[in-house]
């Protein structure tokens, strides 16, 4: 059992991104920064789980659920357009910044670890 779960976990890597929130929105009063954390199958780039630190449960769930299934191998532009389309709150630019940070971390990780694409 340990060997199987070790193999499954070796392909999953957690990436996070954080950005300052604009002054005057509720989330800024609570957190000062917004964070997005994603669990990624590195070989495929697929986001299998996500979480974020927006002020309301609904907003956190909406953003997190919307990110699942996207592949970071396809670049960040599609995710930026997704957030622009589905989120009309005050933290939009901060969310986009966090996704760009996550994408950069993913790209660096795959280059440093010579990750081979899944077939």
C-alpha positions in Angstrom: 0.0 0.0 0.0 2.8 2.5 0.9 4.6 1.8 -2.4 1.4 2.5 -4.4 0.6 5.7 -2.6 4.3 6.8 -2.8 4.1 6.3 -6.6 0.9 8.3 -6.9 2.2 11.1 -4.7 5.5 11.4 -6.6 3.5 12.7 -9.6 1.6 15.3 -7.5 3.2 18.6 -6.6 1.7 21.5 -4.7 2.3 25.0 -6.1 1.2 28.2 -4.5 1.0 31.9 -5.5 0.2 35.0 -3.4 -0.5 38.6 -4.3 -1.5 41.7 -2.4 -5.2 42.5 -2.4 -6.5 46.0 -3.2 -7.4 48.2 -0.3 -11.1 48.6 0.4 -12.3 45.0 -0.3 -13.4 42.6 2.5 -10.7 40.1 1.7 -8.0 42.7 2.3 -9.4 43.4 5.8 -9.0 39.7 6.6 -5.9 38.5 4.7 -4.0 41.4 3.1 -3.0 39.0 0.4 -4.8 36.4 -1.7 -3.4 33.0 -2.2 -4.1 30.2 -4.6 -2.8 26.7 -4.0 -3.1 24.0 -6.6 -2.2 20.3 -6.6 -0.8 19.4 -10.0 0.0 16.1 -11.8 3.4 17.3 -13.0 3.6 15.0 -16.0 0.4 16.2 -17.5 0.2 19.7 -15.8 -3.4 18.9 -14.8 -4.7 20.8 -11.8 -6.4 18.1 -9.7 -7.3 20.2 -6.7 -7.3 23.9 -5.8 -8.0 26.3 -2.9 -7.8 30.0 -2.4 -8.1 32.6 0.3 -11.0 34.8 -0.8 -13.3 36.2 1.9 -16.4 34.1 1.2 -16.9 30.4 1.0 -18.8 30.7 -2.3 -16.0 32.7 -3.9 -13.3 30.3 -2.7 -15.3 27.3 -4.0 -16.1 28.9 -7.3 -12.5 29.8 -8.1 -11.1 26.5 -6.8 -13.7 24.4 -8.7 -13.1 26.4 -11.9 -9.4 25.7 -11.9 -9.6 21.9 -11.5 -9.1 20.1 -14.8 -7.0 22.8 -16.5 -3.5 21.9 -17.6 -0.6 24.2 -16.8 1.2 22.7 -19.8 -1.2 24.7 -22.0 0.2 28.0 -20.5 -1.4 30.6 -18.3 -3.4 32.6 -20.8 -6.4 30.3 -20.8 -6.6 30.5 -16.9 -6.3 34.3 -17.0 -9.2 34.5 -19.5 -11.2 32.1 -17.3 -10.8 34.3 -14.2 -11.5 37.4 -16.2 -14.8 35.8 -17.4 -16.0 34.1 -14.2 -14.9 36.4 -11.5 -16.1 40.0 -11.3 -14.9 40.8 -7.8 -12.4 43.3 -6.5 -9.6 40.7 -6.2 -9.5 39.8 -10.0 -6.1 41.3 -10.7 -4.6 39.7 -7.6 -6.0 36.3 -8.6 -4.6 36.6 -12.1 -1.2 37.5 -10.5 -1.3 34.4 -8.3 -2.0 32.2 -11.3 0.9 33.7 -13.2 3.2 33.0 -10.2 2.0 29.4 -10.0 2.6 28.9 -13.8 6.1 30.3 -13.5 6.8 28.0 -10.5 5.4 25.0 -12.5 7.5 25.8 -15.5 10.7 26.2 -13.4 9.9 22.9 -11.6 9.5 20.9 -14.8 12.7 22.3 -16.2 14.7 21.7 -13.1 13.4 18.2 -12.6 13.4 17.3 -16.3 9.8 16.2 -16.2 8.9 14.1 -19.2 5.5 14.8 -20.7 2.9 12.1 -20.2 1.8 10.2 -23.3 
